[in-house]
Amino acid sequence: MKIISKPSRYFNERKAPIDMLVIHASPEPTLERTLAFLIDAIGVAPVSAHYVIDRDGTIYQLVPEDKRAWHAGVSEWGTMTDLNSHSIGIEFQCPSPNTDELGTFTDEQIAAGIELCRDIITRYHIPLENVVAHSDIAPGRKKDPGPHFPWDQFVKAGLALQHRHPKT
C-alpha cells in the first residue's frame, strides 16, 4: 500500500491509546480543496485527519498516527469523550453537486480504504464496535460518511459491524 505524505500542522499529543477508527467523507469538489481544508484550514477553524483517500485510491497521510488529529470534534462513543485522542480519522473524498449531501464512492477508494482499515485495526487491535462513522459519534451534528458509504463491504471484509452504522 503506497501512502503519500502531505503533512498538516494541525495536531497535538494524544491523551489516550488508539482504540477507535472514525470514517469521514469530504464533499469538497476536488482533492485539492479537501487537502487545503485539512492541511491549511482554508476558510474554517483548523481541522485535520490522519488520512485522506482520493477517488482513484491514492492514500495521503496528513498526521502521524501517534499524534492526535482534529477530526472528531465534539463527540462521544459510549463513555468515551475526546475521541480525537482515542482514534485514527480517515477521510474519503466524495464530491457532490449538492453541498447539502455527500456523493458516492469509487471502487478504487473503497478497496484502498479496506486495505488501510485492515492494517490499522490489526496493528492497534481495534474492536469492530469501535469502527464508526462520524455520524455515529456526533449524531445530529454530522452526516458523514453518508448513506452511500458501502458499510456492507466493510462488514464482509470483517472490518465493521453493520448495526453500528445507520444509513441516514
Rosetta silent file (secondary structure, phi, psi, omega in degrees, C-alpha in Angstrom):
SEQUENCE: MKIISKPSRYFNERKAPIDMLVIHASPEPTLERTLAFLIDAIGVAPVSAHYVIDRDGTIYQLVPEDKRAWHAGVSEWGTMTDLNSHSIGIEFQCPSPNTDELGTFTDEQIAAGIELCRDIITRYHIPLENVVAHSDIAPGRKKDPGPHFPWDQFVKAGLALQHRHPKT
SCORE:     score description
SCORE:     0.000 S_00000001
   1 L     0.000  122.683  179.513    0.000    0.000    0.000 S_00000001
   2 L   -92.553  130.463  179.314    1.513    3.280   -1.118 S_00000001
   3 E  -125.339  128.672 -179.582    0.924    6.274    1.142 S_00000001
   4 E   -99.877  131.090 -179.903    1.907    9.812    0.163 S_00000001
   5 E   -82.878  128.258  173.872    2.859   12.235    2.929 S_00000001
   6 L  -137.113   78.751 -170.128    1.080   15.634    2.926 S_00000001
   7 L   -62.005  136.201  171.498    1.802   16.960    6.440 S_00000001
   8 L  -103.033  151.624  176.014   -0.683   19.080    8.320 S_00000001
   9 L   -96.083    2.132 -175.699    0.345   21.275   11.204 S_00000001
  10 L   -97.056   84.086  176.769   -2.990   20.742   12.952 S_00000001
  11 E  -161.607  167.329  172.816   -2.368   18.062   15.555 S_00000001
  12 E  -151.292 -166.167 -175.110   -1.172   17.665   19.118 S_00000001
  13 E   -80.127  144.412  175.719   -0.317   14.919   21.598 S_00000001
  14 L   -71.360  152.655  176.414   -2.683   12.030   22.312 S_00000001
  15 L  -118.891    5.414 -178.277   -4.152   11.647   25.783 S_00000001
  16 L  -153.924  159.063  176.264   -5.383    8.064   25.317 S_00000001
  17 L   -71.928  155.829  178.997   -4.372    4.892   23.476 S_00000001
  18 L   -73.754  118.363  177.505   -5.718    4.310   19.958 S_00000001
  19 L  -144.362   19.555  178.920   -8.827    2.143   20.191 S_00000001
  20 E  -144.343  156.123  172.847  -11.150    3.652   17.559 S_00000001
  21 E  -132.243  123.939 -177.501  -11.339    4.244   13.828 S_00000001
  22 E  -113.127  125.138  179.585  -13.574    7.070   12.567 S_00000001
  23 E   -96.753  128.773  179.813  -14.722    7.150    8.943 S_00000001
  24 E  -122.542  168.322  172.053  -15.385   10.572    7.405 S_00000001
  25 E  -143.219  136.891  179.272  -16.298   11.857    3.960 S_00000001
  26 E  -106.138  123.304  178.235  -15.458   15.193    2.391 S_00000001
  27 L   -85.378    5.635  179.887  -17.929   16.705   -0.085 S_00000001
  28 L   -55.314  144.475 -173.411  -15.349   19.195   -1.366 S_00000001
  29 L   -68.197  -22.045 -179.679  -15.395   19.253   -5.195 S_00000001
  30 L  -138.751  158.784  174.496  -11.695   18.389   -5.604 S_00000001
  31 H   -59.242  -40.120 -178.423   -8.931   16.621   -3.735 S_00000001
  32 H   -59.472  -40.311  178.003   -7.015   19.900   -3.703 S_00000001
  33 H   -68.713  -38.908  177.212   -9.870   21.616   -1.825 S_00000001
  34 H   -62.570  -47.324  179.762  -10.121   18.734    0.644 S_00000001
  35 H   -63.850  -40.211  177.706   -6.383   18.877    1.317 S_00000001
  36 H   -61.522  -40.355  178.704   -6.472   22.675    1.653 S_00000001
  37 H   -63.309  -42.632 -174.200   -9.311   22.323    4.162 S_00000001
  38 H   -90.227  -19.364 -178.916   -7.445   19.678    6.208 S_00000001
  39 H  -104.312  -42.985 -174.357   -3.877   20.965    5.874 S_00000001
  40 H  -107.819   -2.499 -179.746   -4.229   24.733    5.591 S_00000001
  41 L    51.495   45.713 -179.834   -7.653   25.218    7.270 S_00000001
  42 L   -63.970  116.437  173.199   -8.792   27.363    4.349 S_00000001
  43 L    77.729    4.114 -177.357  -11.894   29.296    5.434 S_00000001
  44 L  -144.253  174.599  171.320  -12.529   27.399    8.672 S_00000001
  45 L   -66.958  152.868 -177.139  -11.182   26.670   12.111 S_00000001
  46 L   -59.360  129.220  173.098   -8.260   24.229   11.975 S_00000001
  47 L  -138.090  161.452  179.000   -9.214   20.608   11.348 S_00000001
  48 L  -157.207  175.083  174.358   -7.224   17.615   10.195 S_00000001
  49 L  -147.415  161.953  176.782   -7.360   13.864    9.679 S_00000001
  50 L   -72.679  -41.266 -176.265   -4.760   11.145    9.725 S_00000001
  51 E  -137.021  151.820  168.439   -5.549   10.010    6.173 S_00000001
  52 E  -126.877  134.405  176.786   -7.384   11.113    3.040 S_00000001
  53 E  -113.610  116.959 -179.475   -8.324    8.588    0.360 S_00000001
  54 L   -76.340  167.816 -177.378   -8.795   10.087   -3.091 S_00000001
  55 L   -64.542  -24.305  178.034  -11.283    8.762   -5.626 S_00000001
  56 L   -87.631    3.536  179.284   -8.500    6.984   -7.559 S_00000001
  57 L    92.673   -2.214  177.984   -7.472    5.066   -4.401 S_00000001
  58 L   -69.299  134.618 -179.570   -4.411    7.180   -3.602 S_00000001
  59 E  -107.371  130.480  176.992   -3.886    7.465    0.154 S_00000001
  60 E  -115.394  132.220  174.385   -2.459   10.627    1.703 S_00000001
  61 E  -101.947  124.437 -177.448   -1.205   10.774    5.288 S_00000001
  62 L  -103.252  -33.355 -177.587   -1.651   14.184    6.888 S_00000001
  63 L  -132.374  134.580  176.221   -0.982   13.459   10.559 S_00000001
  64 L   -59.456  144.976 -177.609    1.245   10.746   12.073 S_00000001
  65 L   -60.802  -29.860 -178.708   -0.797    8.022   13.764 S_00000001
  66 L   -78.656    0.425  177.701    0.881    8.594   17.119 S_00000001
  67 E  -108.574  161.694 -177.161   -0.444   12.174   17.138 S_00000001
  68 E   -94.149  101.958  174.902   -3.957   13.481   17.836 S_00000001
  69 E   -75.183  161.427 -175.294   -5.576   14.753   14.625 S_00000001
  70 L  -108.664   72.305 -173.776   -8.503   17.160   14.932 S_00000001
  71 L  -117.008  -25.442 -172.058  -11.249   15.294   13.063 S_00000001
  72 L   -88.176  -25.974 -178.716  -13.922   14.164   15.535 S_00000001
  73 L    62.600 -154.250  177.446  -14.900   17.493   17.083 S_00000001
  74 L   -71.786  113.294 -173.481  -17.426   17.449   19.903 S_00000001
  75 L  -160.048  164.694  175.730  -18.317   13.771   20.006 S_00000001
  76 L  -154.812  156.270  177.523  -18.740   10.727   22.204 S_00000001
  77 E  -143.930  111.305 -173.961  -18.946    6.963   21.926 S_00000001
  78 L    61.593 -124.429  178.479  -20.299    5.079   24.911 S_00000001
  79 L   -93.849   -1.749 -177.411  -18.500    6.561   27.891 S_00000001
  80 E   -83.146  137.744  169.840  -15.579    7.866   25.797 S_00000001
  81 L  -126.032 -175.319 -174.616  -15.115   11.541   25.066 S_00000001
  82 L    47.051   55.555 -176.425  -12.140   13.342   23.473 S_00000001
  83 H   -66.378  -19.020  173.543  -12.411   10.903   20.600 S_00000001
  84 H   -60.536  -35.784  179.321   -9.595   12.656   18.769 S_00000001
  85 H   -72.141  -29.383 -175.954   -7.254   11.192   21.393 S_00000001
  86 H   -87.582  -16.089 -162.759   -8.746    7.699   21.011 S_00000001
  87 E  -127.262  163.179  165.999   -8.999    7.444   17.238 S_00000001
  88 E  -103.564  132.348  179.532   -7.492    7.402   13.791 S_00000001
  89 E  -107.563  127.311  178.438   -9.518    9.539   11.351 S_00000001
  90 E  -118.669  124.490 -178.727   -9.858    8.550    7.692 S_00000001
  91 E  -106.496  125.728  174.829  -11.434   10.985    5.233 S_00000001
  92 E   -99.220  131.393  176.703  -12.832    9.705    1.917 S_00000001
  93 E   -76.297  118.207  178.550  -13.065   12.231   -0.938 S_00000001
  94 L  -145.906   79.138 -177.345  -16.660   12.120   -2.251 S_00000001
  95 L   -62.622  152.776  178.790  -17.723   15.287   -4.033 S_00000001
  96 L  -137.934  142.996  176.722  -21.389   16.017   -4.574 S_00000001
  97 L   -69.215  -19.050  178.808  -23.115   18.500   -6.847 S_00000001
  98 L  -108.645  115.476 -174.410  -25.390   19.343   -3.906 S_00000001
  99 L   -67.264  -12.381  177.411  -23.418   20.778   -0.984 S_00000001
 100 L   -87.188   -3.581 -178.100  -26.061   19.542    1.466 S_00000001
 101 L  -128.027  165.589  173.427  -25.396   15.923    0.526 S_00000001
 102 L  -103.170  151.152 -178.824  -22.450   13.597    0.181 S_00000001
 103 L   -83.218 -158.553 -179.857  -21.571   11.919   -3.078 S_00000001
 104 L  -103.132  175.818 -176.179  -20.759    8.348   -3.913 S_00000001
 105 L  -119.689  150.513  179.767  -17.548    6.384   -3.544 S_00000001
 106 L   -92.847  157.685  176.750  -15.402    4.658   -6.159 S_00000001
 107 H   -59.767  -38.390 -178.630  -14.377    1.015   -6.167 S_00000001
 108 H   -64.099  -43.248 -178.167  -10.710    2.102   -6.104 S_00000001
 109 H   -74.219  -32.255  177.336  -11.060    4.212   -2.989 S_00000001
 110 H   -68.689  -40.910  176.699  -13.127    1.610   -1.160 S_00000001
 111 H   -61.163  -43.237  177.757  -10.517   -1.071   -1.960 S_00000001
 112 H   -65.154  -40.360  179.084   -7.779    1.268   -0.659 S_00000001
 113 H   -63.940  -40.814  177.918   -9.894    2.079    2.400 S_00000001
 114 H   -63.372  -43.698  178.884  -10.430   -1.584    3.206 S_00000001
 115 H   -63.209  -45.296  179.849   -6.701   -2.255    2.939 S_00000001
 116 H   -65.467  -46.014  179.899   -5.808    0.750    5.131 S_00000001
 117 H   -62.317  -42.832  178.209   -8.502   -0.013    7.717 S_00000001
 118 H   -57.473  -44.334  179.883   -7.471   -3.674    7.908 S_00000001
 119 H   -62.452  -46.941 -178.014   -3.876   -2.605    8.596 S_00000001
 120 H   -66.676  -46.914 -179.711   -4.865   -0.072   11.291 S_00000001
 121 H   -59.478  -41.324  179.911   -7.398   -2.359   13.009 S_00000001
 122 H   -67.595  -47.786 -177.237   -4.854   -5.181   13.113 S_00000001
 123 H   -64.493  -36.686 -176.062   -1.957   -3.074   14.399 S_00000001
 124 H  -102.945    2.820  179.693   -3.967   -1.387   17.162 S_00000001
 125 L    53.146   46.936 -178.462   -6.321   -4.300   17.960 S_00000001
 126 L   -75.776  124.336  176.943   -9.323   -2.009   17.461 S_00000001
 127 L   -66.676  142.370 -175.865  -12.586   -3.754   18.374 S_00000001
 128 H   -59.951  -28.231  177.074  -15.056   -3.761   15.480 S_00000001
 129 H   -68.427  -11.074  177.708  -17.668   -1.983   17.594 S_00000001
 130 H  -103.388   14.839  170.412  -15.239    0.958   17.645 S_00000001
 131 E   -97.335  107.521 -166.766  -15.111    1.290   13.845 S_00000001
 132 E  -131.696  160.158  171.812  -17.589    4.118   13.473 S_00000001
 133 E   -86.691  154.001  174.709  -18.951    6.777   11.173 S_00000001
 134 H   -56.401  -37.650  178.936  -18.560   10.440   12.052 S_00000001
 135 H   -65.427  -24.813  177.468  -22.371   10.495   12.211 S_00000001
 136 H   -70.488  -34.669 -173.596  -22.280    7.753   14.881 S_00000001
 137 H   -97.848  -10.594  177.988  -20.170    9.821   17.264 S_00000001
 138 L  -139.470   57.101 -176.813  -21.748   13.214   16.551 S_00000001
 139 L   -61.880  141.302 -178.256  -25.395   12.424   15.719 S_00000001
 140 L    84.964  -24.015 -179.835  -27.444   15.418   14.680 S_00000001
 141 L  -102.442  -35.915 -177.545  -24.259   17.409   14.054 S_00000001
 142 L  -126.932  146.790 -179.667  -22.566   15.315   11.366 S_00000001
 143 L  -115.190   -9.867 -174.218  -23.931   13.196    8.498 S_00000001
 144 L   -80.304  152.189    9.243  -20.765   11.735    7.022 S_00000001
 145 L   -82.555    1.541  171.428  -19.815    9.430    5.511 S_00000001
 146 L    92.745  175.027 -173.261  -23.444    9.411    4.407 S_00000001
 147 L   -71.341  -15.117 -179.047  -25.958    6.945    3.009 S_00000001
 148 L   -91.012   -5.320 -179.239  -23.817    5.930    0.015 S_00000001
 149 L   -68.530  130.582 -173.272  -20.890    4.632    2.066 S_00000001
 150 L   -83.739   69.444  179.591  -20.661    0.854    1.456 S_00000001
 151 H   -56.864  -31.937 -179.108  -20.627   -0.427    5.029 S_00000001
 152 H   -58.533  -34.989  177.485  -21.687   -3.825    3.696 S_00000001
 153 H   -68.687  -36.110  178.175  -18.282   -4.192    2.010 S_00000001
 154 H   -71.105  -37.213  176.527  -16.516   -3.370    5.284 S_00000001
 155 H   -64.351  -46.786  179.843  -18.726   -5.850    7.160 S_00000001
 156 H   -60.527  -34.197  178.800  -17.998   -8.539    4.543 S_00000001
 157 L   -79.921   -1.392 -179.887  -14.249   -7.801    4.911 S_00000001
 158 L    75.359   29.393 -174.836  -14.580   -8.283    8.693 S_00000001
 159 L  -114.694    0.404 -178.318  -13.822   -4.624    9.428 S_00000001
 160 L  -161.658  163.080  174.414  -17.104   -3.318   10.852 S_00000001
 161 L  -106.715  124.176 -175.086  -20.387   -4.291   12.463 S_00000001
 162 H   -56.456  -43.306 -173.001  -23.419   -3.490   10.318 S_00000001
 163 H   -68.274  -10.215 -179.131  -25.753   -2.500   13.140 S_00000001
 164 H   -84.400  -10.328 -168.828  -23.461    0.324   14.276 S_00000001
 165 L  -123.270   96.264  178.498  -23.843    2.366   11.114 S_00000001
 166 L   -64.425  146.770 -179.156  -27.163    3.978   10.306 S_00000001
 167 L   -82.594   -7.581  179.982  -27.714    4.580    6.590 S_00000001
 168 L  -122.130    0.000    0.000  -29.161    8.061    7.146 S_00000001
